Amino acid sequence: MKKEEKTNVMRVLEGKKIPYESHSYEPDPTMTGEEIAGILGEEPSNVFKTLVTQGKSNAYYVFVVPVKEELDLKKAAKASGEKAISMIKQKELLPLTGYVHGGCSPIGMKKQFPTFLHETAKDLDKIFVSAGKVGFQIELDPKDLIEVTRCKLADIISE
């Protein structure tokens, strides 16, 4: 029997005694978040992606939104108290967070950045986010995600 691979995210959750379920799938670099939701047998509204941004002040922020939605940069700036926000360049992601594109999780980054979760998460029983490695997702209670990342709920997606 193959031992399940543990990611840093799983170790963080276990260390904090937070229950989660892990899911893995065969990743494909062209895969969309909606396709991943389909593989998991979940509604895309329950599967969230993690986006890392930089404010005009040069501070970094993390936004967690449903995979089929787009981050609204104006709403993100408002939520974070910045004049403007922009996505970081893909090559900056790994040195900054410890995660690669497609495997970025709001849990267990090298440094804890202010994190915002789209407000629809509060109405869900469970939420899926990356487990910190391409091809791995974790399922947990949104309240536990809020607790472990100290994130704030906000309206941060485009209409």
SULPEQUI-V385537 format. One line per field, one symbol per residue. ss: DSSP state (H for helix, E for strand, - for the rest). Layout:
# SULPEQUI-V385537
ss: ???
This chain:
# SULPEQUI-V385537
ss: -------HHHHHHHH-----EEEE--------HHHHHHHH---HHHEEEEEEEEE----EEEEEEE----E-HHHHHHHH----EEE--HHHHHHHH----------------EEEEEHHHHH---EEEE-----EEEEE-HHHHHHHH--EEE--E--
